[in-house]
Amino acid sequence: MFELPKELKEKLLEHVNYFPRKEQAVLLCLHEIQNYYGYIPWESLKPLAELLEVPLNRVEGVVTFYDMFDTQDRAKYRIRVCVSIVCHLMGSNELLKALEKILGIKPGQVTPDGKFKIVPVQCLGACSEAPVFMVNDDEYKFESEEALHEILSRYT
Ligand code: FES
């Protein structure tokens, strides 16, 4: 049976105990799990549902609703590309094309070395910087293919 590692479980309990209703911690807990593993193992949802004291299908529904959560094809670095309206108008397509060219993969795919995955997502809340992308927790404005190349080279 799948068990959450002790240190991860402790962090999840901190979130769960912070809220008046345990299930309000669901998003924070899912982020915590994703940060820990680099993705969300499907088997981790059952112990999480138990901590939150909600039915398993409630947690499964949240994971599948949000495209910020990855349940498969883990990569060391997730490149989240905002494809919402402002970023779209400001050039998220060029950003995606540049990423595909540099990394040789399509959105949703992982590079053969397991390093990068391109994940199109909805508004990242930094519209004034559009077009925006994030490499794990680091946020960037797309300026040019050369600048993008330089940014990616920092991630080893
Ligand atoms: S539309 Fe891209 S960050 Fe808001």
Backbone and ligand atoms as CSV (ligand in chain L), in Angstrom:
chain,resi,resn,atom,element,x,y,z
A,1,MET,N,N,0.835,-1.212,0.000
A,1,MET,CA,C,0.000,0.000,0.000
A,1,MET,C,C,0.872,1.265,0.000
A,2,PHE,N,N,0.478,2.255,-0.755
A,2,PHE,CA,C,1.258,3.492,-0.860
A,2,PHE,C,C,1.188,4.295,0.442
A,3,GLU,N,N,2.357,4.714,0.915
A,3,GLU,CA,C,2.381,5.551,2.123
A,3,GLU,C,C,3.092,6.859,1.835
A,4,LEU,N,N,2.585,7.932,2.380
A,4,LEU,CA,C,3.253,9.229,2.206
A,4,LEU,C,C,4.502,9.246,3.079
A,5,PRO,N,N,5.634,9.746,2.533
A,5,PRO,CA,C,6.830,9.859,3.358
A,5,PRO,C,C,6.546,10.748,4.578
A,6,LYS,N,N,7.229,10.438,5.679
A,6,LYS,CA,C,6.951,11.115,6.953
A,6,LYS,C,C,7.029,12.645,6.829
A,7,GLU,N,N,8.124,13.139,6.188
A,7,GLU,CA,C,8.300,14.606,6.140
A,7,GLU,C,C,7.213,15.270,5.292
A,8,LEU,N,N,6.781,14.564,4.240
A,8,LEU,CA,C,5.706,15.123,3.417
A,8,LEU,C,C,4.391,15.128,4.198
A,9,LYS,N,N,4.137,14.029,4.888
A,9,LYS,CA,C,2.896,13.929,5.657
A,9,LYS,C,C,2.828,15.038,6.726
A,10,GLU,N,N,3.964,15.315,7.332
A,10,GLU,CA,C,3.981,16.378,8.359
A,10,GLU,C,C,3.610,17.735,7.759
A,11,LYS,N,N,4.156,17.999,6.565
A,11,LYS,CA,C,3.828,19.281,5.913
A,11,LYS,C,C,2.348,19.345,5.566
A,12,LEU,N,N,1.819,18.230,5.069
A,12,LEU,CA,C,0.397,18.200,4.704
A,12,LEU,C,C,-0.473,18.433,5.939
A,13,LEU,N,N,-0.074,17.830,7.038
A,13,LEU,CA,C,-0.858,18.002,8.273
A,13,LEU,C,C,-0.843,19.450,8.745
A,14,GLU,N,N,0.286,20.126,8.529
A,14,GLU,CA,C,0.346,21.557,8.885
A,14,GLU,C,C,-0.733,22.319,8.121
A,15,HIS,N,N,-0.837,22.051,6.809
A,15,HIS,CA,C,-1.862,22.734,5.990
A,15,HIS,C,C,-3.265,22.347,6.443
A,16,VAL,N,N,-3.455,21.051,6.639
A,16,VAL,CA,C,-4.784,20.542,7.009
A,16,VAL,C,C,-5.248,21.169,8.327
A,17,ASN,N,N,-4.320,21.288,9.280
A,17,ASN,CA,C,-4.702,21.799,10.599
A,17,ASN,C,C,-4.851,23.318,10.626
A,18,TYR,N,N,-4.377,23.969,9.567
A,18,TYR,CA,C,-4.446,25.437,9.515
A,18,TYR,C,C,-5.879,25.928,9.257
A,19,PHE,N,N,-6.608,25.145,8.475
A,19,PHE,CA,C,-7.937,25.601,8.044
A,19,PHE,C,C,-9.052,25.116,8.978
A,20,PRO,N,N,-10.117,25.913,9.092
A,20,PRO,CA,C,-11.238,25.476,9.925
A,20,PRO,C,C,-11.861,24.181,9.397
A,21,ARG,N,N,-11.969,24.079,8.069
A,21,ARG,CA,C,-12.467,22.812,7.486
A,21,ARG,C,C,-11.307,22.169,6.739
A,22,LYS,N,N,-10.981,20.945,7.122
A,22,LYS,CA,C,-9.791,20.272,6.587
A,22,LYS,C,C,-9.722,20.314,5.054
A,23,GLU,N,N,-10.870,20.127,4.399
A,23,GLU,CA,C,-10.838,20.022,2.942
A,23,GLU,C,C,-10.422,21.336,2.261
A,24,GLN,N,N,-10.452,22.443,3.008
A,24,GLN,CA,C,-10.015,23.718,2.426
A,24,GLN,C,C,-8.519,23.705,2.099
A,25,ALA,N,N,-7.806,22.735,2.631
A,25,ALA,CA,C,-6.362,22.658,2.399
A,25,ALA,C,C,-6.022,21.874,1.133
A,26,VAL,N,N,-7.029,21.456,0.385
A,26,VAL,CA,C,-6.759,20.529,-0.725
A,26,VAL,C,C,-5.746,21.074,-1.744
A,27,LEU,N,N,-5.898,22.340,-2.165
A,27,LEU,CA,C,-4.989,22.871,-3.195
A,27,LEU,C,C,-3.558,22.979,-2.661
A,28,LEU,N,N,-3.440,23.500,-1.442
A,28,LEU,CA,C,-2.094,23.615,-0.846
A,28,LEU,C,C,-1.433,22.251,-0.738
A,29,CYS,N,N,-2.203,21.264,-0.322
A,29,CYS,CA,C,-1.645,19.914,-0.167
A,29,CYS,C,C,-1.216,19.336,-1.517
A,30,LEU,N,N,-2.016,19.570,-2.528
A,30,LEU,CA,C,-1.653,19.044,-3.857
A,30,LEU,C,C,-0.382,19.712,-4.372
A,31,HIS,N,N,-0.243,21.017,-4.138
A,31,HIS,CA,C,0.998,21.703,-4.520
A,31,HIS,C,C,2.187,21.115,-3.771
A,32,GLU,N,N,1.963,20.850,-2.507
A,32,GLU,CA,C,3.035,20.285,-1.675
A,32,GLU,C,C,3.473,18.927,-2.230
A,33,ILE,N,N,2.512,18.105,-2.588
A,33,ILE,CA,C,2.830,16.772,-3.131
A,33,ILE,C,C,3.560,16.921,-4.467
A,34,GLN,N,N,3.080,17.838,-5.276
A,34,GLN,CA,C,3.712,18.029,-6.599
A,34,GLN,C,C,5.142,18.562,-6.447
A,35,ASN,N,N,5.347,19.464,-5.504
A,35,ASN,CA,C,6.706,19.973,-5.274
A,35,ASN,C,C,7.622,18.869,-4.769
A,36,TYR,N,N,7.071,17.976,-3.992
A,36,TYR,CA,C,7.883,16.914,-3.395
A,36,TYR,C,C,8.328,15.908,-4.467
A,37,TYR,N,N,7.384,15.474,-5.280
A,37,TYR,CA,C,7.699,14.424,-6.258
A,37,TYR,C,C,8.037,14.958,-7.653
A,38,GLY,N,N,7.647,16.208,-7.936
A,38,GLY,CA,C,7.792,16.716,-9.297
A,38,GLY,C,C,6.542,16.456,-10.116
A,39,TYR,N,N,5.621,15.711,-9.566
A,39,TYR,CA,C,4.324,15.432,-10.176
A,39,TYR,C,C,3.453,14.869,-9.054
A,40,ILE,N,N,2.210,14.520,-9.382
A,40,ILE,CA,C,1.343,13.984,-8.333
A,40,ILE,C,C,1.086,12.495,-8.582
A,41,PRO,N,N,1.739,11.630,-7.821
A,41,PRO,CA,C,1.461,10.198,-8.012
A,41,PRO,C,C,-0.014,9.923,-7.695
A,42,TRP,N,N,-0.682,9.223,-8.587
A,42,TRP,CA,C,-2.115,8.981,-8.411
A,42,TRP,C,C,-2.384,8.280,-7.076
A,43,GLU,N,N,-1.450,7.394,-6.666
A,43,GLU,CA,C,-1.649,6.630,-5.432
A,43,GLU,C,C,-1.595,7.526,-4.188
A,44,SER,N,N,-1.038,8.737,-4.337
A,44,SER,CA,C,-0.940,9.610,-3.160
A,44,SER,C,C,-2.290,10.248,-2.828
A,45,LEU,N,N,-3.256,10.138,-3.750
A,45,LEU,CA,C,-4.537,10.820,-3.538
A,45,LEU,C,C,-5.374,10.153,-2.440
A,46,LYS,N,N,-5.229,8.849,-2.321
A,46,LYS,CA,C,-6.027,8.147,-1.299
A,46,LYS,C,C,-5.599,8.580,0.118
A,47,PRO,N,N,-4.283,8.490,0.441
A,47,PRO,CA,C,-3.911,8.973,1.780
A,47,PRO,C,C,-4.212,10.455,1.983
A,48,LEU,N,N,-4.139,11.255,0.902
A,48,LEU,CA,C,-4.477,12.676,1.046
A,48,LEU,C,C,-5.965,12.830,1.371
A,49,ALA,N,N,-6.811,12.098,0.660
A,49,ALA,CA,C,-8.262,12.174,0.916
A,49,ALA,C,C,-8.556,11.798,2.369
A,50,GLU,N,N,-7.797,10.822,2.888
A,50,GLU,CA,C,-8.016,10.415,4.292
A,50,GLU,C,C,-7.637,11.547,5.247
A,51,LEU,N,N,-6.500,12.227,4.937
A,51,LEU,CA,C,-6.094,13.348,5.794
A,51,LEU,C,C,-7.132,14.468,5.759
A,52,LEU,N,N,-7.692,14.695,4.579
A,52,LEU,CA,C,-8.659,15.785,4.405
A,52,LEU,C,C,-10.069,15.384,4.849
A,53,GLU,N,N,-10.224,14.079,5.085
A,53,GLU,CA,C,-11.525,13.525,5.482
A,53,GLU,C,C,-12.604,13.838,4.453
A,54,VAL,N,N,-12.255,13.588,3.194
A,54,VAL,CA,C,-13.222,13.737,2.099
A,54,VAL,C,C,-13.167,12.466,1.253
A,55,PRO,N,N,-14.222,12.211,0.445
A,55,PRO,CA,C,-14.189,11.038,-0.424
A,55,PRO,C,C,-13.061,11.174,-1.459
A,56,LEU,N,N,-12.489,10.045,-1.831
A,56,LEU,CA,C,-11.381,10.042,-2.794
A,56,LEU,C,C,-11.750,10.762,-4.093
A,57,ASN,N,N,-12.984,10.534,-4.577
A,57,ASN,CA,C,-13.337,11.136,-5.869
A,57,ASN,C,C,-13.373,12.669,-5.824
A,58,ARG,N,N,-13.517,13.237,-4.635
A,58,ARG,CA,C,-13.476,14.703,-4.511
A,58,ARG,C,C,-12.055,15.202,-4.824
A,59,VAL,N,N,-11.062,14.530,-4.285
A,59,VAL,CA,C,-9.666,14.925,-4.518
A,59,VAL,C,C,-9.289,14.651,-5.980
A,60,GLU,N,N,-9.725,13.527,-6.504
A,60,GLU,CA,C,-9.444,13.193,-7.906
A,60,GLU,C,C,-10.038,14.255,-8.828
A,61,GLY,N,N,-11.235,14.724,-8.474
A,61,GLY,CA,C,-11.890,15.751,-9.280
A,61,GLY,C,C,-11.093,17.041,-9.310
A,62,VAL,N,N,-10.514,17.420,-8.181
A,62,VAL,CA,C,-9.718,18.654,-8.115
A,62,VAL,C,C,-8.467,18.506,-8.982
A,63,VAL,N,N,-7.800,17.376,-8.859
A,63,VAL,CA,C,-6.559,17.164,-9.619
A,63,VAL,C,C,-6.817,17.221,-11.118
A,64,THR,N,N,-7.890,16.603,-11.557
A,64,THR,CA,C,-8.141,16.571,-12.996
A,64,THR,C,C,-8.717,17.896,-13.508
A,65,PHE,N,N,-9.290,18.699,-12.612
A,65,PHE,CA,C,-9.870,19.978,-13.048
A,65,PHE,C,C,-8.779,20.999,-13.370
A,66,TYR,N,N,-7.735,21.048,-12.555
A,66,TYR,CA,C,-6.706,22.080,-12.718
A,66,TYR,C,C,-5.555,21.584,-13.583
A,67,ASP,N,N,-5.220,22.365,-14.626
A,67,ASP,CA,C,-4.114,21.916,-15.475
A,67,ASP,C,C,-2.749,22.221,-14.858
A,68,MET,N,N,-2.754,22.862,-13.684
A,68,MET,CA,C,-1.459,23.102,-13.035
A,68,MET,C,C,-0.941,21.836,-12.357
A,69,PHE,N,N,-1.792,20.822,-12.259
A,69,PHE,CA,C,-1.345,19.589,-11.622
A,69,PHE,C,C,-1.034,18.525,-12.663
A,70,ASP,N,N,0.101,17.863,-12.447
A,70,ASP,CA,C,0.584,16.823,-13.356
A,70,ASP,C,C,0.523,15.474,-12.673
A,71,THR,N,N,-0.143,14.525,-13.265
A,71,THR,CA,C,-0.199,13.206,-12.622
A,71,THR,C,C,0.682,12.186,-13.329
A,72,GLN,N,N,1.330,12.597,-14.385
A,72,GLN,CA,C,2.186,11.637,-15.090
A,72,GLN,C,C,3.338,12.353,-15.775
A,73,ASP,N,N,4.224,11.549,-16.355
A,73,ASP,CA,C,5.359,12.091,-17.094
A,73,ASP,C,C,6.105,13.142,-16.290
A,74,ARG,N,N,6.681,12.712,-15.211
A,74,ARG,CA,C,7.380,13.675,-14.380
A,74,ARG,C,C,8.611,14.208,-15.103
A,75,ALA,N,N,8.944,15.440,-14.785
A,75,ALA,CA,C,10.159,16.061,-15.310
A,75,ALA,C,C,10.782,16.841,-14.162
A,76,LYS,N,N,12.092,17.021,-14.233
A,76,LYS,CA,C,12.751,17.775,-13.164
A,76,LYS,C,C,12.239,19.211,-13.137
A,77,TYR,N,N,12.050,19.786,-14.321
A,77,TYR,CA,C,11.576,21.166,-14.412
A,77,TYR,C,C,10.322,21.223,-15.272
A,78,ARG,N,N,9.277,21.785,-14.704
A,78,ARG,CA,C,8.029,21.967,-15.468
A,78,ARG,C,C,8.006,23.397,-15.963
A,79,ILE,N,N,7.885,23.550,-17.261
A,79,ILE,CA,C,7.810,24.897,-17.819
A,79,ILE,C,C,6.343,25.191,-18.079
A,80,ARG,N,N,5.764,26.013,-17.238
A,80,ARG,CA,C,4.351,26.352,-17.399
A,80,ARG,C,C,4.239,27.589,-18.260
A,81,VAL,N,N,3.543,27.450,-19.351
A,81,VAL,CA,C,3.379,28.559,-20.284
A,81,VAL,C,C,1.945,29.060,-20.212
A,82,CYS,N,N,1.785,30.333,-19.886
A,82,CYS,CA,C,0.433,30.879,-19.826
A,82,CYS,C,C,-0.116,31.046,-21.237
A,83,VAL,N,N,-1.299,30.479,-21.466
A,83,VAL,CA,C,-1.923,30.612,-22.786
A,83,VAL,C,C,-3.254,31.372,-22.680
A,84,SER,N,N,-3.447,32.066,-21.555
A,84,SER,CA,C,-4.675,32.859,-21.411
A,84,SER,C,C,-4.609,34.095,-22.302
A,85,ILE,N,N,-5.708,34.839,-22.329
A,85,ILE,CA,C,-5.911,35.840,-23.370
A,85,ILE,C,C,-4.802,36.891,-23.481
A,86,VAL,N,N,-4.374,37.459,-22.360
A,86,VAL,CA,C,-3.372,38.533,-22.446
A,86,VAL,C,C,-2.060,37.980,-22.992
A,87,CYS,N,N,-1.631,36.870,-22.434
A,87,CYS,CA,C,-0.377,36.273,-22.909
A,87,CYS,C,C,-0.517,35.812,-24.357
A,88,HIS,N,N,-1.689,35.319,-24.694
A,88,HIS,CA,C,-1.923,34.891,-26.074
A,88,HIS,C,C,-1.741,36.074,-27.032
A,89,LEU,N,N,-2.344,37.203,-26.663
A,89,LEU,CA,C,-2.235,38.396,-27.516
A,89,LEU,C,C,-0.801,38.923,-27.570
A,90,MET,N,N,-0.064,38.721,-26.496
A,90,MET,CA,C,1.297,39.253,-26.428
A,90,MET,C,C,2.356,38.274,-26.931
A,91,GLY,N,N,1.937,37.093,-27.380
A,91,GLY,CA,C,2.926,36.225,-28.029
A,91,GLY,C,C,3.221,34.889,-27.384
A,92,SER,N,N,2.259,34.307,-26.654
A,92,SER,CA,C,2.559,32.992,-26.063
A,92,SER,C,C,2.775,31.922,-27.139
A,93,ASN,N,N,2.216,32.129,-28.330
A,93,ASN,CA,C,2.447,31.151,-29.402
A,93,ASN,C,C,3.913,31.129,-29.823
A,94,GLU,N,N,4.503,32.335,-29.916
A,94,GLU,CA,C,5.936,32.397,-30.277
A,94,GLU,C,C,6.778,31.745,-29.185
A,95,LEU,N,N,6.360,31.987,-27.941
A,95,LEU,CA,C,7.059,31.370,-26.816
A,95,LEU,C,C,7.000,29.844,-26.931
A,96,LEU,N,N,5.817,29.323,-27.190
A,96,LEU,CA,C,5.679,27.867,-27.320
A,96,LEU,C,C,6.520,27.335,-28.471
A,97,LYS,N,N,6.496,28.079,-29.587
A,97,LYS,CA,C,7.291,27.632,-30.744
A,97,LYS,C,C,8.779,27.618,-30.407
A,98,ALA,N,N,9.233,28.658,-29.713
A,98,ALA,CA,C,10.649,28.736,-29.338
A,98,ALA,C,C,11.018,27.578,-28.402
A,99,LEU,N,N,10.129,27.286,-27.460
A,99,LEU,CA,C,10.397,26.170,-26.547
A,99,LEU,C,C,10.471,24.846,-27.303
A,100,GLU,N,N,9.521,24.652,-28.219
A,100,GLU,CA,C,9.506,23.413,-28.995
A,100,GLU,C,C,10.798,23.274,-29.794
A,101,LYS,N,N,11.259,24.418,-30.334
A,101,LYS,CA,C,12.472,24.387,-31.140
A,101,LYS,C,C,13.693,24.072,-30.270
A,102,ILE,N,N,13.807,24.752,-29.151
A,102,ILE,CA,C,14.985,24.561,-28.288
A,102,ILE,C,C,15.007,23.162,-27.671
A,103,LEU,N,N,13.836,22.706,-27.216
A,103,LEU,CA,C,13.801,21.437,-26.470
A,103,LEU,C,C,13.479,20.224,-27.342
A,104,GLY,N,N,12.924,20.465,-28.525
A,104,GLY,CA,C,12.592,19.351,-29.412
A,104,GLY,C,C,11.409,18.529,-28.935
A,105,ILE,N,N,10.524,19.141,-28.167
A,105,ILE,CA,C,9.315,18.435,-27.701
A,105,ILE,C,C,8.091,19.325,-27.905
A,106,LYS,N,N,6.923,18.692,-27.823
A,106,LYS,CA,C,5.657,19.419,-27.934
A,106,LYS,C,C,5.087,19.635,-26.529
A,107,PRO,N,N,4.121,20.558,-26.385
A,107,PRO,CA,C,3.471,20.723,-25.086
A,107,PRO,C,C,2.927,19.389,-24.571
A,108,GLY,N,N,3.116,19.147,-23.290
A,108,GLY,CA,C,2.669,17.890,-22.692
A,108,GLY,C,C,3.734,16.808,-22.713
A,109,GLN,N,N,4.821,17.027,-23.469
A,109,GLN,CA,C,5.872,16.013,-23.554
A,109,GLN,C,C,7.051,16.353,-22.644
A,110,VAL,N,N,7.847,15.336,-22.378
A,110,VAL,CA,C,9.044,15.489,-21.536
A,110,VAL,C,C,10.267,15.246,-22.409
A,111,THR,N,N,11.317,16.013,-22.193
A,111,THR,CA,C,12.551,15.787,-22.960
A,111,THR,C,C,13.101,14.400,-22.619
A,112,PRO,N,N,13.807,13.760,-23.543
A,112,PRO,CA,C,14.289,12.390,-23.314
A,112,PRO,C,C,15.148,12.248,-22.057
A,113,ASP,N,N,15.828,13.332,-21.649
A,113,ASP,CA,C,16.646,13.239,-20.427
A,113,ASP,C,C,15.823,13.477,-19.159
A,114,GLY,N,N,14.488,13.657,-19.315
A,114,GLY,CA,C,13.616,13.819,-18.155
A,114,GLY,C,C,13.738,15.181,-17.485
A,115,LYS,N,N,14.351,16.120,-18.173
A,115,LYS,CA,C,14.622,17.399,-17.524
A,115,LYS,C,C,13.457,18.390,-17.624
A,116,PHE,N,N,12.945,18.586,-18.817
A,116,PHE,CA,C,11.915,19.607,-19.008
A,116,PHE,C,C,10.602,19.025,-19.531
A,117,LYS,N,N,9.535,19.646,-19.090
A,117,LYS,CA,C,8.215,19.330,-19.644
A,117,LYS,C,C,7.521,20.658,-19.932
A,118,ILE,N,N,6.871,20.748,-21.063
A,118,ILE,CA,C,6.130,21.976,-21.396
A,118,ILE,C,C,4.666,21.771,-21.018
A,119,VAL,N,N,4.162,22.669,-20.175
A,119,VAL,CA,C,2.784,22.530,-19.704
A,119,VAL,C,C,2.014,23.831,-19.962
A,120,PRO,N,N,1.132,23.876,-20.949
A,120,PRO,CA,C,0.318,25.081,-21.145
A,120,PRO,C,C,-0.682,25.212,-19.995
A,121,VAL,N,N,-0.791,26.401,-19.449
A,121,VAL,CA,C,-1.710,26.609,-18.323
A,121,VAL,C,C,-2.498,27.908,-18.515
A,122,GLN,N,N,-3.485,28.086,-17.662
A,122,GLN,CA,C,-4.253,29.326,-17.688
A,122,GLN,C,C,-3.538,30.390,-16.867
A,123,CYS,N,N,-4.080,31.596,-16.880
A,123,CYS,CA,C,-3.447,32.786,-16.292
A,123,CYS,C,C,-2.599,32.517,-15.039
A,124,LEU,N,N,-1.365,32.964,-15.098
A,124,LEU,CA,C,-0.450,32.790,-13.964
A,124,LEU,C,C,-0.482,33.995,-13.034
A,125,GLY,N,N,-1.358,34.957,-13.334
A,125,GLY,CA,C,-1.518,36.109,-12.449
A,125,GLY,C,C,-0.444,37.160,-12.610
A,126,ALA,N,N,0.250,37.138,-13.726
A,126,ALA,CA,C,1.301,38.142,-13.956
A,126,ALA,C,C,1.089,38.767,-15.335
A,127,CYS,N,N,-0.153,39.110,-15.630
A,127,CYS,CA,C,-0.534,39.552,-16.978
A,127,CYS,C,C,0.263,40.772,-17.445
A,128,SER,N,N,0.677,41.652,-16.514
A,128,SER,CA,C,1.405,42.853,-16.930
A,128,SER,C,C,2.775,42.508,-17.500
A,129,GLU,N,N,3.227,41.298,-17.271
A,129,GLU,CA,C,4.530,40.854,-17.782
A,129,GLU,C,C,4.382,39.986,-19.034
A,130,ALA,N,N,3.189,39.870,-19.550
A,130,ALA,CA,C,2.897,38.936,-20.642
A,130,ALA,C,C,3.841,39.132,-21.839
A,131,PRO,N,N,4.195,38.017,-22.496
A,131,PRO,CA,C,3.833,36.623,-22.222
A,131,PRO,C,C,4.730,36.007,-21.146
A,132,VAL,N,N,4.096,35.258,-20.274
A,132,VAL,CA,C,4.759,34.781,-19.071
A,132,VAL,C,C,4.910,33.264,-19.081
A,133,PHE,N,N,6.023,32.821,-18.497
A,133,PHE,CA,C,6.184,31.390,-18.266
A,133,PHE,C,C,6.906,31.179,-16.941
A,134,MET,N,N,6.770,29.981,-16.405
A,134,MET,CA,C,7.445,29.667,-15.148
A,134,MET,C,C,8.242,28.379,-15.317
A,135,VAL,N,N,9.420,28.359,-14.728
A,135,VAL,CA,C,10.201,27.115,-14.660
A,135,VAL,C,C,10.161,26.725,-13.184
A,136,ASN,N,N,9.432,25.675,-12.898
A,136,ASN,CA,C,9.073,25.347,-11.506
A,136,ASN,C,C,8.514,26.602,-10.828
A,137,ASP,N,N,9.190,27.158,-9.803
A,137,ASP,CA,C,8.606,28.314,-9.103
A,137,ASP,C,C,9.131,29.658,-9.604
A,138,ASP,N,N,10.008,29.644,-10.612
A,138,ASP,CA,C,10.595,30.897,-11.092
A,138,ASP,C,C,9.797,31.456,-12.274
A,139,GLU,N,N,9.463,32.734,-12.162
A,139,GLU,CA,C,8.633,33.345,-13.206
A,139,GLU,C,C,9.474,34.198,-14.154
A,140,TYR,N,N,9.152,34.137,-15.444
A,140,TYR,CA,C,9.888,34.908,-16.445
A,140,TYR,C,C,8.944,35.517,-17.465
A,141,LYS,N,N,9.428,36.615,-18.043
A,141,LYS,CA,C,8.742,37.199,-19.201
A,141,LYS,C,C,9.499,36.711,-20.433
A,142,PHE,N,N,8.765,36.298,-21.451
A,142,PHE,CA,C,9.423,35.867,-22.689
A,142,PHE,C,C,9.854,37.089,-23.483
A,143,GLU,N,N,11.152,37.181,-23.787
A,143,GLU,CA,C,11.680,38.328,-24.542
A,143,GLU,C,C,12.083,37.904,-25.946
A,144,SER,N,N,12.817,36.818,-26.033
A,144,SER,CA,C,13.302,36.370,-27.337
A,144,SER,C,C,13.768,34.919,-27.206
A,145,GLU,N,N,13.974,34.297,-28.347
A,145,GLU,CA,C,14.442,32.906,-28.316
A,145,GLU,C,C,15.815,32.817,-27.650
A,146,GLU,N,N,16.672,33.790,-27.934
A,146,GLU,CA,C,18.030,33.777,-27.356
A,146,GLU,C,C,17.955,33.887,-25.830
A,147,ALA,N,N,17.121,34.833,-25.368
A,147,ALA,CA,C,16.997,35.018,-23.916
A,147,ALA,C,C,16.414,33.756,-23.275
A,148,LEU,N,N,15.466,33.138,-23.955
A,148,LEU,CA,C,14.860,31.906,-23.450
A,148,LEU,C,C,15.917,30.807,-23.323
A,149,HIS,N,N,16.735,30.708,-24.338
A,149,HIS,CA,C,17.813,29.719,-24.354
A,149,HIS,C,C,18.722,29.924,-23.141
A,150,GLU,N,N,19.040,31.176,-22.902
A,150,GLU,CA,C,19.938,31.497,-21.780
A,150,GLU,C,C,19.279,31.126,-20.450
A,151,ILE,N,N,17.997,31.419,-20.317
A,151,ILE,CA,C,17.284,31.077,-19.078
A,151,ILE,C,C,17.291,29.568,-18.847
A,152,LEU,N,N,16.974,28.816,-19.895
A,152,LEU,CA,C,16.901,27.358,-19.732
A,152,LEU,C,C,18.253,26.760,-19.390
A,153,SER,N,N,19.312,27.393,-19.890
A,153,SER,CA,C,20.661,26.843,-19.627
A,153,SER,C,C,21.042,26.955,-18.152
A,154,ARG,N,N,20.294,27.774,-17.390
A,154,ARG,CA,C,20.590,27.884,-15.951
A,154,ARG,C,C,20.100,26.672,-15.180
A,155,TYR,N,N,19.195,25.920,-15.799
A,155,TYR,CA,C,18.615,24.758,-15.107
A,155,TYR,C,C,19.369,23.499,-15.504
A,156,THR,N,N,20.123,22.966,-14.544
A,156,THR,CA,C,20.977,21.829,-14.883
A,156,THR,C,C,20.481,20.548,-14.214
L,1,FES,S1,S,-2.928,36.096,-19.061
L,1,FES,FE1,FE,-0.933,35.279,-18.832
L,1,FES,S2,S,-0.401,35.738,-16.808
L,1,FES,FE2,FE,-2.422,36.458,-16.989
